[in-house]
Amino acid sequence: MNVYDQAHSLAAAIKESEEFKQYEEKKKVIDANPQIKDAINDFMKRQMEMQMAQMTGQEVGSDMMQQMQQLSAVLMQDPSAAQYLQCQMRFSMMMADVYKIIGEAADFDLSPFDMSRQ
């Protein structure tokens, strides 16, 4: 069994998955709307900053939490943004599961990437 051939097969299976197809479809809609795209990018950037702060042991203030909740609420009011974020989450969860399976086979500790723990 050639590992590289299997990796290419896995990549093809990911591209054929419903999670990926739906994510790509919704991404095209978002990319066509610069205002929503910018708002989503800002939200994701802030979310990443907040997660990084938590991972380094920094306390996330209630102001930041409230801002994130407000941004999320605004984004969820737009159907295309809400659908995109939901599809992105499903795709991310699928990829995290794949990483976990591969990591277990190689005996790697991938717990920092475990989306279900957040």
C-alpha positions in Angstrom: 0.0 0.0 0.0 1.4 3.4 -1.1 0.7 6.0 1.5 1.0 8.8 -1.0 -1.6 7.2 -3.3 -3.9 6.8 -0.2 -3.4 10.5 0.6 -4.4 11.5 -2.9 -7.5 9.2 -2.6 -8.3 10.9 0.7 -8.0 14.3 -0.8 -10.3 13.3 -3.7 -12.8 11.9 -1.2 -12.7 15.2 0.8 -13.4 17.2 -2.4 -16.3 14.9 -3.1 -17.8 15.1 0.3 -21.1 16.9 0.9 -19.5 19.0 3.6 -16.9 20.3 1.2 -19.3 20.8 -1.7 -21.7 22.8 0.5 -18.9 24.8 2.0 -17.6 25.7 -1.5 -21.1 26.6 -2.7 -21.7 28.9 0.2 -18.2 30.4 -0.1 -18.9 31.5 -3.6 -22.0 33.4 -2.4 -20.0 35.1 0.4 -17.1 36.0 -2.0 -19.6 37.8 -4.2 -20.7 40.1 -1.4 -17.6 42.1 -0.2 -19.5 43.6 2.8 -20.5 40.2 4.2 -17.1 38.7 3.4 -15.3 41.5 5.3 -17.7 41.1 8.3 -17.1 37.3 8.3 -13.3 37.7 8.0 -13.4 40.2 10.9 -15.4 37.8 13.0 -13.1 34.9 12.2 -10.0 37.0 13.0 -11.4 38.1 16.3 -12.4 34.5 17.1 -8.9 33.2 16.3 -7.4 36.0 18.5 -9.7 35.0 21.3 -8.9 31.3 21.0 -5.1 32.0 20.9 -5.5 34.1 24.0 -7.3 31.3 25.8 -4.7 28.7 24.6 -1.9 30.9 26.1 -3.7 31.1 29.4 -4.8 34.7 29.0 -8.2 35.7 30.4 -10.7 36.7 27.8 -12.5 39.8 29.1 -16.3 40.0 29.2 -16.1 43.0 26.8 -14.5 40.8 24.1 -17.0 38.0 24.7 -19.9 40.5 24.4 -18.4 41.9 21.2 -18.1 38.4 19.7 -21.7 37.6 20.7 -22.9 40.8 19.1 -20.9 40.1 15.9 -22.2 36.6 15.7 -25.8 37.8 16.2 -25.4 40.3 13.4 -23.9 37.7 11.0 -26.6 35.2 11.9 -29.3 37.6 10.8 -28.0 37.4 7.2 -29.1 34.0 5.8 -26.1 33.6 3.4 -23.6 34.4 6.2 -25.4 32.0 8.6 -25.4 29.2 6.0 -21.8 29.8 5.2 -20.7 29.7 8.8 -22.7 26.6 9.5 -21.2 24.8 6.4 -17.7 26.0 7.4 -18.3 24.5 10.9 -19.4 21.2 9.5 -16.5 21.0 7.1 -14.0 22.0 9.9 -15.5 19.3 12.2 -15.1 16.7 9.4 -11.5 17.7 8.9 -10.8 17.6 12.6 -12.1 14.0 12.7 -9.8 13.1 9.8 -6.8 14.7 11.6 -7.7 12.8 14.7 -8.0 9.4 12.8 -4.6 10.0 11.2 -3.0 11.2 14.4 -4.2 8.1 16.3 -2.7 5.9 13.6 0.6 7.7 14.0 0.3 8.0 17.8 0.3 11.9 17.6 -1.3 14.0 20.3 -3.7 16.2 18.3 -5.8 17.3 21.2 -5.0 21.0 20.6 -6.9 20.6 17.3 -10.0 18.8 18.8 -12.9 21.1 17.9 -15.3 19.2 20.1 -13.4 20.4 23.2 -14.0 24.1 22.5 
